[in-house]
Amino acid sequence: LPVEWNAFNASSLPILFGTGLDYSIHVIFALRREKGNVRAMQAGIGKALLFCGLSTAAGFGSLAFASSEGLSSLGMVCALGITINMATAVWLLPWWWRAVDPTGLGRRPDRV
């Protein structure tokens, strides 16, 4: 994917940071709710995140066909980045969660 950085695709970095953070927060809360059960998390919020991530990536991916080179590169970078964010949150984050916190409960405050 030979993409030269420009102002358009550099503006994708906050978008990608935000979606990655958002997807990860949803997964962490789902893992806490399901007490670390990865299959239950993937059956619930995992499906929603897959649909959300793929539809967003498809929307940005459609910009790849724009006649403007900057807009086209924005679409390619966002589509690829959002797909990676979604896959990381749904498949790699639960694996990491189990390695770091085998109980699946995480640290919770005594009071809210």
JOLIN-V872126 format. One record per residue. N is the residue number from 1. RES is the residue in one letter. BURIAL is + if it has 9 or more other ideal C-beta (glycine too) atoms within 8 Angstrom, else -. Layout:
# JOLIN-V872126
n:N res:RES burial:BURIAL
n:N res:RES burial:BURIAL
This chain:
# JOLIN-V872126
n:1 res:L burial:-
n:2 res:P burial:-
n:3 res:V burial:-
n:4 res:E burial:-
n:5 res:W burial:-
n:6 res:N burial:+
n:7 res:A burial:-
n:8 res:F burial:+
n:9 res:N burial:+
n:10 res:A burial:-
n:11 res:S burial:+
n:12 res:S burial:+
n:13 res:L burial:-
n:14 res:P burial:-
n:15 res:I burial:+
n:16 res:L burial:+
n:17 res:F burial:-
n:18 res:G burial:-
n:19 res:T burial:+
n:20 res:G burial:+
n:21 res:L burial:-
n:22 res:D burial:-
n:23 res:Y burial:+
n:24 res:S burial:+
n:25 res:I burial:-
n:26 res:H burial:+
n:27 res:V burial:+
n:28 res:I burial:+
n:29 res:F burial:-
n:30 res:A burial:+
n:31 res:L burial:+
n:32 res:R burial:+
n:33 res:R burial:-
n:34 res:E burial:+
n:35 res:K burial:-
n:36 res:G burial:+
n:37 res:N burial:+
n:38 res:V burial:+
n:39 res:R burial:-
n:40 res:A burial:-
n:41 res:M burial:+
n:42 res:Q burial:+
n:43 res:A burial:-
n:44 res:G burial:+
n:45 res:I burial:+
n:46 res:G burial:+
n:47 res:K burial:+
n:48 res:A burial:+
n:49 res:L burial:+
n:50 res:L burial:+
n:51 res:F burial:-
n:52 res:C burial:+
n:53 res:G burial:+
n:54 res:L burial:+
n:55 res:S burial:-
n:56 res:T burial:+
n:57 res:A burial:+
n:58 res:A burial:+
n:59 res:G burial:-
n:60 res:F burial:+
n:61 res:G burial:+
n:62 res:S burial:-
n:63 res:L burial:+
n:64 res:A burial:+
n:65 res:F burial:-
n:66 res:A burial:-
n:67 res:S burial:-
n:68 res:S burial:-
n:69 res:E burial:-
n:70 res:G burial:+
n:71 res:L burial:+
n:72 res:S burial:+
n:73 res:S burial:+
n:74 res:L burial:+
n:75 res:G burial:+
n:76 res:M burial:+
n:77 res:V burial:+
n:78 res:C burial:+
n:79 res:A burial:+
n:80 res:L burial:+
n:81 res:G burial:+
n:82 res:I burial:+
n:83 res:T burial:+
n:84 res:I burial:-
n:85 res:N burial:+
n:86 res:M burial:+
n:87 res:A burial:+
n:88 res:T burial:+
n:89 res:A burial:+
n:90 res:V burial:+
n:91 res:W burial:-
n:92 res:L burial:-
n:93 res:L burial:+
n:94 res:P burial:+
n:95 res:W burial:+
n:96 res:W burial:-
n:97 res:W burial:+
n:98 res:R burial:+
n:99 res:A burial:-
n:100 res:V burial:-
n:101 res:D burial:+
n:102 res:P burial:-
n:103 res:T burial:-
n:104 res:G burial:+
n:105 res:L burial:-
n:106 res:G burial:-
n:107 res:R burial:-
n:108 res:R burial:-
n:109 res:P burial:-
n:110 res:D burial:-
n:111 res:R burial:-
n:112 res:V burial:-
